[in-house]
Amino acid sequence: MKTKNYIDDFIRREKETTLNPYLSTRVMAKIERLEKLERRRTPIWQTFALAASIVAVSFLGISIGNSYVESYTPDRILNINDRHIENLSFYNLDENE
């Protein structure tokens, strides 16, 4: 039971402690200063640099995409006789056969 008494005494003494009245004013002033720093506008050169980099990346992407040439050679034709692979007479729509 001694431990409980120590805890109760500690809590009672903490409740009786008087606080500095200017402490809350200083804390609130510091918070307001930090909020003003966070709301600060970005410099105009950073905005232009960001826009220029987006344009440059878009241009490079389009130019790289257009520079790709598909290698298509019409000289080579692959002929497969699929008469031996599948029997296409089943798909014939002519009634005479």
PyRosetta script that sets phi, psi and omega in degrees:
from pyrosetta import init, pose_from_sequence

init()
pose = pose_from_sequence("MKTKNYIDDFIRREKETTLNPYLSTRVMAKIERLEKLERRRTPIWQTFALAASIVAVSFLGISIGNSYVESYTPDRILNINDRHIENLSFYNLDENE")
pose.set_psi(1, -18.0)
pose.set_omega(1, 180.0)
pose.set_phi(2, -63.6)
pose.set_psi(2, -38.1)
pose.set_omega(2, -178.3)
pose.set_phi(3, -62.7)
pose.set_psi(3, -40.2)
pose.set_omega(3, 179.0)
pose.set_phi(4, -64.3)
pose.set_psi(4, -38.5)
pose.set_omega(4, 178.2)
pose.set_phi(5, -65.4)
pose.set_psi(5, -40.0)
pose.set_omega(5, 177.9)
pose.set_phi(6, -62.6)
pose.set_psi(6, -42.3)
pose.set_omega(6, 179.7)
pose.set_phi(7, -65.3)
pose.set_psi(7, -44.4)
pose.set_omega(7, 179.4)
pose.set_phi(8, -62.9)
pose.set_psi(8, -41.1)
pose.set_omega(8, 177.9)
pose.set_phi(9, -64.1)
pose.set_psi(9, -41.4)
pose.set_omega(9, 179.5)
pose.set_phi(10, -62.8)
pose.set_psi(10, -45.2)
pose.set_omega(10, 179.6)
pose.set_phi(11, -63.6)
pose.set_psi(11, -42.3)
pose.set_omega(11, 179.3)
pose.set_phi(12, -62.2)
pose.set_psi(12, -42.9)
pose.set_omega(12, 179.3)
pose.set_phi(13, -66.6)
pose.set_psi(13, -37.2)
pose.set_omega(13, 178.0)
pose.set_phi(14, -65.7)
pose.set_psi(14, -36.2)
pose.set_omega(14, 178.5)
pose.set_phi(15, -69.1)
pose.set_psi(15, -29.6)
pose.set_omega(15, -178.4)
pose.set_phi(16, -83.4)
pose.set_psi(16, -9.9)
pose.set_omega(16, -178.6)
pose.set_phi(17, -66.6)
pose.set_psi(17, 129.7)
pose.set_omega(17, 177.6)
pose.set_phi(18, -88.9)
pose.set_psi(18, 139.5)
pose.set_omega(18, -177.5)
pose.set_phi(19, -99.3)
pose.set_psi(19, 155.9)
pose.set_omega(19, 176.7)
pose.set_phi(20, -69.7)
pose.set_psi(20, 124.7)
pose.set_omega(20, -176.7)
pose.set_phi(21, -69.0)
pose.set_psi(21, -21.1)
pose.set_omega(21, -178.8)
pose.set_phi(22, -87.7)
pose.set_psi(22, -7.6)
pose.set_omega(22, -177.9)
pose.set_phi(23, -63.3)
pose.set_psi(23, -47.6)
pose.set_omega(23, -178.5)
pose.set_phi(24, -65.0)
pose.set_psi(24, -34.9)
pose.set_omega(24, 178.2)
pose.set_phi(25, -64.3)
pose.set_psi(25, -43.8)
pose.set_omega(25, 179.9)
pose.set_phi(26, -66.6)
pose.set_psi(26, -40.0)
pose.set_omega(26, 179.5)
pose.set_phi(27, -64.8)
pose.set_psi(27, -44.5)
pose.set_omega(27, -179.5)
pose.set_phi(28, -65.8)
pose.set_psi(28, -36.8)
pose.set_omega(28, 177.6)
pose.set_phi(29, -64.9)
pose.set_psi(29, -40.5)
pose.set_omega(29, 178.3)
pose.set_phi(30, -64.7)
pose.set_psi(30, -41.2)
pose.set_omega(30, 178.3)
pose.set_phi(31, -63.0)
pose.set_psi(31, -42.7)
pose.set_omega(31, 179.1)
pose.set_phi(32, -64.2)
pose.set_psi(32, -39.6)
pose.set_omega(32, 177.2)
pose.set_phi(33, -63.1)
pose.set_psi(33, -41.1)
pose.set_omega(33, 178.7)
pose.set_phi(34, -65.9)
pose.set_psi(34, -37.7)
pose.set_omega(34, 178.1)
pose.set_phi(35, -65.5)
pose.set_psi(35, -38.0)
pose.set_omega(35, 179.0)
pose.set_phi(36, -66.0)
pose.set_psi(36, -37.4)
pose.set_omega(36, 178.1)
pose.set_phi(37, -66.8)
pose.set_psi(37, -36.1)
pose.set_omega(37, -179.6)
pose.set_phi(38, -71.5)
pose.set_psi(38, -31.9)
pose.set_omega(38, -179.0)
pose.set_phi(39, -83.3)
pose.set_psi(39, 4.7)
pose.set_omega(39, -178.1)
pose.set_phi(40, -61.7)
pose.set_psi(40, 139.0)
pose.set_omega(40, -179.3)
pose.set_phi(41, -77.0)
pose.set_psi(41, 148.7)
pose.set_omega(41, 177.8)
pose.set_phi(42, -77.8)
pose.set_psi(42, 147.2)
pose.set_omega(42, 178.7)
pose.set_phi(43, -62.9)
pose.set_psi(43, 152.3)
pose.set_omega(43, -176.7)
pose.set_phi(44, -65.2)
pose.set_psi(44, -31.9)
pose.set_omega(44, -179.4)
pose.set_phi(45, -67.4)
pose.set_psi(45, -31.4)
pose.set_omega(45, 177.8)
pose.set_phi(46, -70.1)
pose.set_psi(46, -35.2)
pose.set_omega(46, 177.4)
pose.set_phi(47, -65.4)
pose.set_psi(47, -45.2)
pose.set_omega(47, 178.3)
pose.set_phi(48, -66.2)
pose.set_psi(48, -37.5)
pose.set_omega(48, 178.5)
pose.set_phi(49, -64.0)
pose.set_psi(49, -40.6)
pose.set_omega(49, 178.1)
pose.set_phi(50, -65.2)
pose.set_psi(50, -44.8)
pose.set_omega(50, 178.9)
pose.set_phi(51, -63.4)
pose.set_psi(51, -42.1)
pose.set_omega(51, 179.6)
pose.set_phi(52, -64.5)
pose.set_psi(52, -38.8)
pose.set_omega(52, 179.4)
pose.set_phi(53, -68.1)
pose.set_psi(53, -36.3)
pose.set_omega(53, 177.2)
pose.set_phi(54, -65.7)
pose.set_psi(54, -42.2)
pose.set_omega(54, 178.3)
pose.set_phi(55, -64.3)
pose.set_psi(55, -42.3)
pose.set_omega(55, -179.2)
pose.set_phi(56, -63.9)
pose.set_psi(56, -43.6)
pose.set_omega(56, 179.6)
pose.set_phi(57, -65.4)
pose.set_psi(57, -40.5)
pose.set_omega(57, 178.0)
pose.set_phi(58, -63.4)
pose.set_psi(58, -44.8)
pose.set_omega(58, 179.8)
pose.set_phi(59, -62.8)
pose.set_psi(59, -44.9)
pose.set_omega(59, 179.1)
pose.set_phi(60, -63.6)
pose.set_psi(60, -39.8)
pose.set_omega(60, 178.7)
pose.set_phi(61, -63.7)
pose.set_psi(61, -43.0)
pose.set_omega(61, 179.2)
pose.set_phi(62, -67.4)
pose.set_psi(62, -42.8)
pose.set_omega(62, -178.8)
pose.set_phi(63, -67.3)
pose.set_psi(63, -36.7)
pose.set_omega(63, 176.7)
pose.set_phi(64, -67.5)
pose.set_psi(64, -39.7)
pose.set_omega(64, 178.2)
pose.set_phi(65, -65.1)
pose.set_psi(65, -36.7)
pose.set_omega(65, 179.5)
pose.set_phi(66, -77.2)
pose.set_psi(66, -21.9)
pose.set_omega(66, -178.6)
pose.set_phi(67, -78.1)
pose.set_psi(67, -12.3)
pose.set_omega(67, 179.1)
pose.set_phi(68, -73.7)
pose.set_psi(68, 126.1)
pose.set_omega(68, 178.9)
pose.set_phi(69, -117.6)
pose.set_psi(69, 124.5)
pose.set_omega(69, 179.6)
pose.set_phi(70, -76.9)
pose.set_psi(70, 131.0)
pose.set_omega(70, -178.5)
pose.set_phi(71, -84.7)
pose.set_psi(71, 96.3)
pose.set_omega(71, 179.7)
pose.set_phi(72, -113.5)
pose.set_psi(72, 119.0)
pose.set_omega(72, 179.3)
pose.set_phi(73, -115.8)
pose.set_psi(73, 108.3)
pose.set_omega(73, -178.5)
pose.set_phi(74, -75.1)
pose.set_psi(74, -6.1)
pose.set_omega(74, -178.8)
pose.set_phi(75, -70.6)
pose.set_psi(75, -28.3)
pose.set_omega(75, -177.3)
pose.set_phi(76, -98.0)
pose.set_psi(76, 119.6)
pose.set_omega(76, 179.2)
pose.set_phi(77, -125.2)
pose.set_psi(77, 135.2)
pose.set_omega(77, -178.8)
pose.set_phi(78, -101.6)
pose.set_psi(78, 115.6)
pose.set_omega(78, 177.0)
pose.set_phi(79, -105.5)
pose.set_psi(79, 127.4)
pose.set_omega(79, 177.5)
pose.set_phi(80, -122.6)
pose.set_psi(80, 129.7)
pose.set_omega(80, 175.9)
pose.set_phi(81, -88.8)
pose.set_psi(81, 97.3)
pose.set_omega(81, -176.9)
pose.set_phi(82, -90.8)
pose.set_psi(82, 16.7)
pose.set_omega(82, 174.4)
pose.set_phi(83, -65.3)
pose.set_psi(83, -30.8)
pose.set_omega(83, 178.9)
pose.set_phi(84, -87.1)
pose.set_psi(84, -17.3)
pose.set_omega(84, -177.4)
pose.set_phi(85, -81.6)
pose.set_psi(85, -50.9)
pose.set_omega(85, -179.5)
pose.set_phi(86, -137.2)
pose.set_psi(86, 150.1)
pose.set_omega(86, -178.4)
pose.set_phi(87, -87.6)
pose.set_psi(87, 103.9)
pose.set_omega(87, -175.3)
pose.set_phi(88, -84.4)
pose.set_psi(88, -2.9)
pose.set_omega(88, 179.9)
pose.set_phi(89, -68.3)
pose.set_psi(89, -20.5)
pose.set_omega(89, 176.3)
pose.set_phi(90, -67.5)
pose.set_psi(90, -25.4)
pose.set_omega(90, -176.6)
pose.set_phi(91, -96.2)
pose.set_psi(91, 2.6)
pose.set_omega(91, -179.1)
pose.set_phi(92, -72.2)
pose.set_psi(92, 127.9)
pose.set_omega(92, -177.2)
pose.set_phi(93, -94.7)
pose.set_psi(93, -0.9)
pose.set_omega(93, 180.0)
pose.set_phi(94, -74.9)
pose.set_psi(94, 130.0)
pose.set_omega(94, -175.4)
pose.set_phi(95, -80.6)
pose.set_psi(95, -15.6)
pose.set_omega(95, -177.1)
pose.set_phi(96, -71.8)
pose.set_psi(96, -21.0)
pose.set_omega(96, -177.5)
pose.set_phi(97, -92.5)
pose.dump_pdb("model.pdb")
